[in-house]
Amino acid sequence: MSNSDYVSHKLTTVLARISNVCEANLRRPDSVKLIGASKKQSIKLIQQFSDAGLLDLGENYLQEAIDKQCQLPDLPVSWHFIGQIQSNKTKLIAQHFDWVHGVDRLKIAKRLAAQHSRQSPINLLIQLNPDNEVSKGGVALSEAAELSQQIAEIDGAVLRGFMMIPKAREQQDQQRAVFAQARELLEHCNQHYGLNLDQLSMGMSGDLEAAIAEGSTMVRIGTDLFGARD
Ligand SMILES: *Cc1c(COP(=O)(O)O)cnc(C)c1O
């Protein structure tokens, strides 16, 4: 297989997984966006995936992402920041990304809203920490509704929904139970606080099926798309 055949094959395989699980859950395949989690992947490979039709890229490390964007200035993709956010880096994040998935404090959301320079508001997702892991960012589920109401009021940003990175679980029903908490929280915020949240960023290589079954609208796939990271 040539390299570009290999890339098309990888992309097609992940898209087929997405559409199969959508079909099984009576969802439209285009209701789930595929984000290529491209940390540690080469410029060349990212370019090839873009050429093959990948439209969204997620990056975790700010400086690495900015370097990639400089080397690929005209790539027709939306950029998602999916890493942990340091408050002294919000200006660069706001300027270099269309979506920010890891918001977990009001102060961060306010800074991102004030510091971007685009016409349209910046898209924010609140990161949930369902397993209360210290090593991961995100808010406890019990605090998320209140934070959502506060962030939804900020001008210059639009709160779109929630993101989560649960601990790895073997069984699909265990995976689904965690993802269901994000879906229920989103429904609760829309029904009881009049919010218009429409995005759930959840599902990675090992649990995308469970995430989509529970309503994910954005899956972030690294390994199963690009291969192992060095
Ligand atoms: C690396 C990463 C992913 C992709 O993980 P894989 O298991 O390689 O698919 C998704 N989301 C976040 C936040 C990541 O850091």
The ligand as an SDF file (V2000), in Angstrom:
LIG
                    3D

 15 15  0  0  0  0  0  0  0  0999 V2000
   -4.4690   11.7030   23.2420 C   0  0  0  0  0  0  0  0  0  0  0  0
   -5.8510   12.1210   23.4850 C   0  0  0  0  0  0  0  0  0  0  0  0
   -6.9170   11.5430   22.7960 C   0  0  0  0  0  0  0  0  0  0  0  0
   -6.7640   10.3830   21.8350 C   0  0  0  0  0  0  0  0  0  0  0  0
   -6.4240    9.2240   22.5140 O   0  0  0  0  0  0  0  0  0  0  0  0
   -6.2810    7.8020   21.7680 P   0  0  0  0  0  0  0  0  0  0  0  0
   -6.5440    6.8210   22.8270 O   0  0  0  0  0  0  0  0  0  0  0  0
   -4.8990    7.7510   21.2130 O   0  0  0  0  0  0  0  0  0  0  0  0
   -7.3300    7.7640   20.6850 O   0  0  0  0  0  0  0  0  0  0  0  0
   -8.1890   12.0440   23.0420 C   0  0  0  0  0  0  0  0  0  0  0  0
   -8.4010   13.0520   23.9110 N   0  0  0  0  0  0  0  0  0  0  0  0
   -7.4070   13.6300   24.5870 C   0  0  0  0  0  0  0  0  0  0  0  0
   -7.7150   14.7410   25.5120 C   0  0  0  0  0  0  0  0  0  0  0  0
   -6.1040   13.1870   24.3960 C   0  0  0  0  0  0  0  0  0  0  0  0
   -5.1180   13.7540   25.1020 O   0  0  0  0  0  0  0  0  0  0  0  0
  1  2  1  0
  2  3  1  0
  2 14  2  0
  3  4  1  0
  3 10  2  0
  4  5  1  0
  5  6  1  0
  6  7  2  0
  6  8  1  0
  6  9  1  0
 10 11  1  0
 11 12  2  0
 12 13  1  0
 12 14  1  0
 14 15  1  0
M  END
$$$$
